[in-house]
Amino acid sequence: MKVSLLKTSKYMVEKINAYQKEINDSINDTKYDTKTTNKNLNYKVIKNYNDVGGVIIPVYDSLNLSSKSIRLSLESICFLVHLNGHNKNLLLFLMTFQTNSENLLINWDSSIINQYLKFCETTELEIPTIGVIKETIKKLAAKKVITNVKKRLYMLNPILVSGINVEKKNKLLNEYSKYALKKKKDTHEELFPTIYNLKGVK
């Protein structure tokens, strides 16, 4: 049993390390300035195990994780509880790895799709088809948690975000509203979708 657990732990660490490196490497290539480079957080992770006279000793290695984060508001609960499957998983992936915390813009292209596929593999989620992922991004827009800004670019609904000052929050709300007006949509409904709308898209 111990051997099996050790192998599984090492396997997951290797996968997570490889995925994190891929994410870090992609930061410099992201378009539309949707990424901001922040100071990394350094952690120690178990890379391997040595058997020394029957005693298992872990071998540590360093792991750098981006310190970039997006704080969620209490209102975000109303959104998230009505999301499931890839709708929720893709949103969490985009907020964690792809959303610019300054302007809430989200780049969307084939490289991001490939990163999400790798994310699903790393976290042992069901691997979707590319078609399912493309439909999922449309569903998130239909549920009004993101809005399409232009081709290959989305913006996260500012209502989901907390931890920013009132002036910046109002600026983000105005930006989001402008995109709604361009599409001749009601700005209030786009920013504050009803529970009916949230549940309406499966």
Rosetta silent file (secondary structure, phi, psi, omega in degrees, C-alpha in Angstrom):
SEQUENCE: MKVSLLKTSKYMVEKINAYQKEINDSINDTKYDTKTTNKNLNYKVIKNYNDVGGVIIPVYDSLNLSSKSIRLSLESICFLVHLNGHNKNLLLFLMTFQTNSENLLINWDSSIINQYLKFCETTELEIPTIGVIKETIKKLAAKKVITNVKKRLYMLNPILVSGINVEKKNKLLNEYSKYALKKKKDTHEELFPTIYNLKGVK
SCORE:     score description
SCORE:     0.000 S_00000001
   1 L     0.000  -42.415 -179.305    0.000    0.000    0.000 S_00000001
   2 H   -62.189  -41.420 -179.217    2.805    2.425    0.883 S_00000001
   3 H   -61.843  -42.878 -179.903    4.548    1.833   -2.425 S_00000001
   4 H   -62.009  -42.743 -179.940    1.343    2.566   -4.345 S_00000001
   5 H   -65.530  -39.593 -179.486    0.769    5.807   -2.468 S_00000001
   6 H   -64.605  -43.596  179.693    4.347    6.924   -3.042 S_00000001
   7 H   -63.246  -42.659 -179.944    4.135    6.295   -6.754 S_00000001
   8 H   -63.400  -43.535 -179.567    0.828    8.163   -7.013 S_00000001
   9 H   -62.062  -46.984  179.679    2.195   11.156   -5.086 S_00000001
  10 H   -62.257  -40.624 -179.665    5.315   11.363   -7.229 S_00000001
  11 H   -61.248  -45.841 -179.044    3.211   11.003  -10.386 S_00000001
  12 H   -67.505  -39.563  179.343    0.900   13.884   -9.417 S_00000001
  13 H   -62.346  -43.427  179.198    3.802   16.141   -8.409 S_00000001
  14 H   -62.090  -41.837 -179.722    5.480   15.587  -11.756 S_00000001
  15 H   -65.876  -43.421 -179.376    2.254   16.375  -13.616 S_00000001
  16 H   -67.173  -40.623  177.102    1.593   19.519  -11.609 S_00000001
  17 H   -59.262  -45.997 -178.642    5.194   20.682  -12.021 S_00000001
  18 H   -64.578  -41.200 -179.514    5.005   20.189  -15.781 S_00000001
  19 H   -66.424  -43.429 -179.257    1.660   21.983  -16.006 S_00000001
  20 H   -62.535  -38.768  178.223    2.860   24.909  -13.879 S_00000001
  21 H   -63.304  -40.643  179.921    5.954   25.279  -16.093 S_00000001
  22 H   -63.262  -41.923  178.619    3.727   25.352  -19.164 S_00000001
  23 H   -64.162  -45.983 -179.514    1.548   28.054  -17.624 S_00000001
  24 H   -62.456  -40.423 -179.585    4.566   30.132  -16.595 S_00000001
  25 H   -66.172  -29.211 -176.228    6.142   29.786  -20.043 S_00000001
  26 H   -78.962  -16.452 -175.500    2.922   30.939  -21.707 S_00000001
  27 H   -58.750  -41.628 -176.434    2.741   34.194  -19.746 S_00000001
  28 L   -70.845  -17.865 -176.862    5.259   35.951  -21.992 S_00000001
  29 L  -101.132    0.552 -175.409    3.370   34.954  -25.142 S_00000001
  30 L   -72.846  136.360 -177.389   -0.137   36.040  -24.093 S_00000001
  31 L   -88.687  173.773  173.347   -1.765   38.640  -26.349 S_00000001
  32 L    61.890   14.750 -179.938   -3.951   41.662  -25.532 S_00000001
  33 L    52.034   42.730  179.653   -2.016   42.341  -22.319 S_00000001
  34 L   -86.862   -2.966  178.890   -4.351   40.031  -20.423 S_00000001
  35 L  -115.653  144.825  170.424   -1.529   38.918  -18.155 S_00000001
  36 L  -121.545  136.425 -178.050    0.321   40.820  -15.484 S_00000001
  37 L   -89.356  117.651  179.745    3.622   39.513  -14.188 S_00000001
  38 L  -113.287  167.511  177.014    3.695   39.388  -10.400 S_00000001
  39 L   -62.817  138.517 -179.434    6.244   38.184   -7.905 S_00000001
  40 E   -83.854  154.027  173.844    6.252   34.407   -7.604 S_00000001
  41 E  -101.019  133.242 -177.147    5.651   32.462   -4.432 S_00000001
  42 E  -101.100  131.271  179.211    8.220   29.778   -3.659 S_00000001
  43 E  -128.499  160.482  171.468    7.202   26.418   -2.207 S_00000001
  44 E  -104.939  129.231  178.746    8.909   23.152   -1.403 S_00000001
  45 E  -126.365  155.436  178.474    7.343   20.082   -2.952 S_00000001
  46 E   -80.208  116.542 -178.639    8.173   16.401   -2.754 S_00000001
  47 E   -92.945  -34.242 -175.468    9.835   15.437   -6.022 S_00000001
  48 E  -159.747  179.346  178.134   10.886   11.893   -5.197 S_00000001
  49 E  -133.828  141.506  174.352   11.540    9.418   -2.393 S_00000001
  50 E  -114.339  137.727  176.483   14.689    7.615   -1.298 S_00000001
  51 E   -98.277  106.070 -179.031   14.670    4.323    0.556 S_00000001
  52 E  -111.219  101.122  179.591   17.501    4.537    3.096 S_00000001
  53 L    59.402   35.847  179.597   17.766    1.338    5.083 S_00000001
  54 L    87.186   -3.379  177.716   14.034    0.776    4.888 S_00000001
  55 E  -102.020  124.808 -179.668   13.239    4.364    5.845 S_00000001
  56 E   -83.084  119.358 -179.425   11.425    6.418    3.184 S_00000001
  57 E  -116.501  122.880  179.541   12.961    9.919    2.959 S_00000001
  58 E   -71.623  145.819  175.370   11.329   12.540    0.735 S_00000001
  59 E  -108.180  120.066 -174.343   13.437   14.504   -1.741 S_00000001
  60 E   -94.999  152.827  174.426   12.286   18.111   -2.007 S_00000001
  61 E  -140.312  159.787 -179.439   12.397   20.486   -4.925 S_00000001
  62 E   -86.120  148.891  178.173   11.314   24.118   -5.299 S_00000001
  63 E  -135.274  124.253  179.259    8.076   25.066   -7.056 S_00000001
  64 E   -99.686  125.471  177.548    7.288   28.610   -8.167 S_00000001
  65 E  -118.880  142.615  178.671    3.654   29.642   -8.317 S_00000001
  66 E   -65.727  139.436  178.416    2.328   32.968   -9.520 S_00000001
  67 L   -88.047   -0.678  178.289    1.087   35.182   -6.715 S_00000001
  68 L   -62.241  136.439  179.371   -1.515   36.738   -9.003 S_00000001
  69 L  -150.092  158.930  175.478   -4.997   36.232   -7.605 S_00000001
  70 L  -125.411  121.196  179.989   -8.572   37.431   -8.020 S_00000001
  71 L   -84.790  133.683 -178.561  -10.703   37.834   -4.935 S_00000001
  72 E   -91.773  145.622  178.352  -14.327   36.839   -5.358 S_00000001
  73 L   -85.106  168.340  175.460  -17.229   38.890   -4.056 S_00000001
  74 L   -64.184  -32.859  178.680  -20.165   37.558   -2.066 S_00000001
  75 L   -62.859  -24.901 -178.014  -22.311   38.089   -5.168 S_00000001
  76 H   -62.487  -24.565  178.755  -20.161   35.558   -7.012 S_00000001
  77 H   -59.459  -39.092  179.931  -21.828   32.808   -4.987 S_00000001
  78 H   -60.774  -31.084  178.331  -25.065   33.511   -6.882 S_00000001
  79 H   -79.279  -51.207 -169.502  -23.198   32.790  -10.099 S_00000001
  80 H   -67.763  -33.506 -178.233  -21.079   29.847   -9.050 S_00000001
  81 L   -68.223  -17.750  179.029  -23.785   27.756   -7.377 S_00000001
  82 L  -102.149   11.529  174.443  -25.624   27.580  -10.695 S_00000001
  83 L  -108.620  144.999  176.532  -22.591   26.463  -12.649 S_00000001
  84 L  -146.856  170.717  177.286  -21.506   22.861  -12.911 S_00000001
  85 H    55.080 -136.889 -177.206  -19.179   20.613  -14.870 S_00000001
  86 H   -70.880  -22.225  174.635  -16.998   22.365  -17.413 S_00000001
  87 H   -57.769  -49.784 -179.881  -18.959   25.597  -17.019 S_00000001
  88 H   -73.136  -42.973 -176.664  -17.587   25.958  -13.500 S_00000001
  89 H   -63.327  -42.912 -179.690  -14.205   24.344  -14.203 S_00000001
  90 H   -67.397  -39.919  178.327  -13.442   26.533  -17.208 S_00000001
  91 H   -61.754  -45.155  179.322  -14.477   29.679  -15.331 S_00000001
  92 H   -63.760  -39.396  176.940  -12.218   28.804  -12.388 S_00000001
  93 H   -61.426  -46.881 -178.252   -9.362   28.030  -14.791 S_00000001
  94 H   -65.214  -40.919  179.447   -9.790   31.357  -16.587 S_00000001
  95 H   -66.991  -35.367 -176.551   -9.989   33.337  -13.348 S_00000001
  96 H   -77.909  -42.575 -170.795   -6.931   31.576  -11.933 S_00000001
  97 H  -112.425  -21.830 -168.889   -4.602   31.564  -14.928 S_00000001
  98 H  -119.561  -14.014 -175.597   -5.907   33.848  -17.671 S_00000001
  99 E   -87.026  128.200  174.902   -7.720   36.882  -16.236 S_00000001
 100 L   -73.747  120.477 -175.774   -5.821   40.154  -15.950 S_00000001
 101 L   -70.041  -14.786  179.910   -6.531   41.372  -12.424 S_00000001
 102 L   -84.000  -42.880 -176.539   -6.205   45.002  -13.553 S_00000001
 103 L  -122.000   -0.193  177.209   -8.748   45.099  -16.370 S_00000001
 104 L    63.596   20.688  177.493  -10.419   41.634  -16.060 S_00000001
 105 E   -80.983  146.326 -177.398   -9.669   40.836  -19.701 S_00000001
 106 E  -128.099  115.851  175.034   -9.368   37.197  -20.746 S_00000001
 107 E   -71.685  144.590 -179.065   -7.476   36.106  -23.826 S_00000001
 108 L  -142.183  109.273  176.373   -9.118   33.252  -25.729 S_00000001
 109 L  -152.770 -172.504 -174.828   -7.432   31.302  -28.499 S_00000001
 110 H   -62.929  -31.674  179.845   -6.274   27.806  -29.365 S_00000001
 111 H   -67.188  -36.363  178.245   -3.340   27.983  -26.952 S_00000001
 112 H   -68.132  -38.813  177.080   -5.723   28.699  -24.048 S_00000001
 113 H   -61.042  -44.022  178.663   -7.896   25.775  -25.104 S_00000001
 114 H   -63.914  -36.754  177.652   -4.837   23.520  -25.074 S_00000001
 115 H   -66.194  -37.087  178.098   -3.893   24.803  -21.630 S_00000001
 116 H   -67.141  -38.459  175.984   -7.369   23.988  -20.352 S_00000001
 117 H   -60.456  -42.155  177.926   -7.080   20.467  -21.743 S_00000001
 118 H   -66.577  -37.684  177.143   -3.772   20.118  -19.895 S_00000001
 119 H   -60.654  -44.286  178.409   -5.406   21.547  -16.769 S_00000001
 120 H   -63.070  -41.682  179.637   -8.131   18.883  -16.960 S_00000001
 121 H   -65.054  -44.648 -177.089   -5.527   16.156  -17.413 S_00000001
 122 H   -63.922  -41.682 -178.219   -3.400   17.435  -14.518 S_00000001
 123 L   -90.290    6.899  176.320   -6.323   17.706  -12.121 S_00000001
 124 L    59.685   40.509  172.480   -7.759   14.396  -13.360 S_00000001
 125 L   -88.331  166.507  173.400  -10.992   15.907  -14.652 S_00000001
 126 L   -62.473  129.228 -178.251  -12.978   14.446  -17.516 S_00000001
 127 L   -80.767  116.682 -179.662  -11.161   15.478  -20.705 S_00000001
 128 L   -83.619  165.519  171.692  -13.576   17.419  -22.945 S_00000001
 129 L   -81.448  163.405  177.710  -13.424   17.686  -26.701 S_00000001
 130 H   -61.664  -35.859  177.978  -12.366   20.980  -28.266 S_00000001
 131 H   -61.424  -41.543  178.183  -15.950   21.377  -29.449 S_00000001
 132 H   -63.532  -41.189 -179.902  -17.243   21.086  -25.885 S_00000001
 133 H   -63.593  -42.500  179.739  -14.746   23.738  -24.694 S_00000001
 134 H   -64.698  -36.853  176.511  -15.823   26.153  -27.441 S_00000001
 135 H   -69.691  -34.225 -178.674  -19.459   25.638  -26.483 S_00000001
 136 H   -65.028  -41.673  179.344  -18.594   26.118  -22.813 S_00000001
 137 H   -63.677  -34.523  177.088  -17.097   29.575  -23.384 S_00000001
 138 H   -68.574  -36.982  179.460  -20.309   30.529  -25.199 S_00000001
 139 H   -67.278  -38.007  177.960  -22.375   29.226  -22.285 S_00000001
 140 H   -63.413  -37.081  176.308  -20.384   31.298  -19.810 S_00000001
 141 H   -68.595  -38.274  178.526  -21.146   34.370  -21.918 S_00000001
 142 H   -65.818  -31.827  177.314  -24.826   33.375  -22.050 S_00000001
 143 L   -82.854   -2.241  173.617  -24.819   33.094  -18.259 S_00000001
 144 L    67.933   23.446  172.885  -23.311   36.597  -18.178 S_00000001
 145 L   -85.631  -18.851  172.096  -20.285   35.732  -16.048 S_00000001
 146 E  -139.325  162.023  173.981  -18.133   36.939  -18.944 S_00000001
 147 E  -133.132  147.514  179.613  -18.836   39.066  -21.989 S_00000001
 148 E   -79.377  122.451 -179.203  -17.307   38.982  -25.453 S_00000001
 149 E   -89.091  -50.271  173.816  -15.264   42.130  -26.079 S_00000001
 150 E  -161.802 -174.883 -177.241  -14.016   41.269  -29.537 S_00000001
 151 L   -57.674  127.586  177.781  -12.667   38.257  -31.366 S_00000001
 152 L    66.107   24.367  178.780  -10.611   36.087  -28.998 S_00000001
 153 E  -146.111  128.886  178.432  -11.124   38.459  -26.072 S_00000001
 154 E  -125.440  167.690  174.590  -13.557   38.365  -23.139 S_00000001
 155 E  -130.468  135.189  177.175  -14.043   40.324  -19.935 S_00000001
 156 E   -73.464  138.754  178.238  -14.946   38.880  -16.545 S_00000001
 157 L   -60.658  119.936 -177.563  -18.102   40.356  -14.991 S_00000001
 158 H   -61.410  -19.955  179.614  -16.832   42.879  -12.385 S_00000001
 159 H   -61.593  -27.418 -178.404  -19.679   41.913  -10.041 S_00000001
 160 H   -75.188  -14.044 -169.244  -17.758   38.693   -9.300 S_00000001
 161 E  -104.418  140.309  175.065  -14.686   40.561   -8.073 S_00000001
 162 L  -128.841 -179.065  176.178  -13.958   42.073   -4.667 S_00000001
 163 L    80.945   17.002  176.271  -10.918   43.585   -2.944 S_00000001
 164 L  -123.489  155.718 -176.709  -10.648   46.664   -5.181 S_00000001
 165 L   -71.911  165.211 -174.617  -11.400   50.292   -4.368 S_00000001
 166 H   -61.896  -41.141 -178.646  -14.660   51.969   -5.347 S_00000001
 167 H   -61.468  -46.268  179.507  -13.081   54.099   -8.076 S_00000001
 168 H   -67.842  -39.206  179.090  -11.535   51.120   -9.835 S_00000001
 169 H   -60.374  -45.322  179.590  -14.691   49.035   -9.384 S_00000001
 170 H   -63.379  -37.609  178.077  -16.814   51.755  -11.010 S_00000001
 171 H   -62.796  -43.639  179.332  -14.348   52.013  -13.889 S_00000001
 172 H   -66.709  -39.791  177.294  -14.570   48.269  -14.519 S_00000001
 173 H   -62.303  -40.844  178.537  -18.372   48.356  -14.273 S_00000001
 174 H   -65.565  -41.457  177.931  -18.471   51.171  -16.821 S_00000001
 175 H   -61.109  -46.380 -179.938  -16.178   49.267  -19.182 S_00000001
 176 H   -62.039  -40.191 -179.808  -18.336   46.161  -18.929 S_00000001
 177 H   -65.057  -36.861  179.697  -21.473   48.254  -19.497 S_00000001
 178 H   -60.377  -40.370  179.401  -19.988   49.820  -22.642 S_00000001
 179 H   -66.273  -34.407  177.472  -19.589   46.392  -24.210 S_00000001
 180 H   -66.971  -42.557 -179.827  -23.227   45.621  -23.389 S_00000001
 181 H   -64.501  -37.430  178.242  -24.400   48.875  -24.976 S_00000001
 182 H   -60.713  -31.592  179.866  -22.399   48.149  -28.131 S_00000001
 183 L   -93.939    9.831  178.365  -24.367   44.915  -28.442 S_00000001
 184 L    56.641   43.577  177.978  -27.616   46.814  -27.706 S_00000001
 185 L  -112.352  156.500  178.965  -28.203   44.830  -24.512 S_00000001
 186 L   -70.108  121.425 -175.765  -29.590   45.985  -21.200 S_00000001
 187 H   -65.557  -35.871 -179.883  -26.615   46.871  -19.001 S_00000001
 188 H   -65.800  -42.794  179.967  -28.400   46.017  -15.755 S_00000001
 189 H   -68.137  -31.847  179.252  -29.363   42.550  -17.003 S_00000001
 190 H   -71.841  -37.480 -178.638  -25.823   41.951  -18.249 S_00000001
 191 H   -83.101  -35.276 -175.704  -24.252   42.924  -14.919 S_00000001
 192 L  -124.322   69.786 -178.494  -26.908   41.475  -12.618 S_00000001
 193 L   -63.462  143.571  178.841  -28.371   38.372  -14.286 S_00000001
 194 L   -75.427  161.771  178.292  -31.397   36.883  -12.598 S_00000001
 195 H   -58.789  -34.904  178.206  -31.324   33.399  -11.113 S_00000001
 196 H   -59.142  -44.631  179.063  -33.646   32.346  -13.949 S_00000001
 197 H   -65.446  -39.224 -178.867  -31.034   33.381  -16.525 S_00000001
 198 H   -64.527  -38.120 -177.592  -28.261   31.650  -14.644 S_00000001
 199 H   -84.726  -12.359 -171.028  -30.171   28.378  -14.522 S_00000001
 200 H   -73.700  -20.815 -177.780  -31.506   28.707  -18.056 S_00000001
 201 L  -108.514  116.047 -177.881  -28.374   27.551  -19.885 S_00000001
 202 L   -83.722    0.000    0.000  -27.354   23.943  -19.248 S_00000001
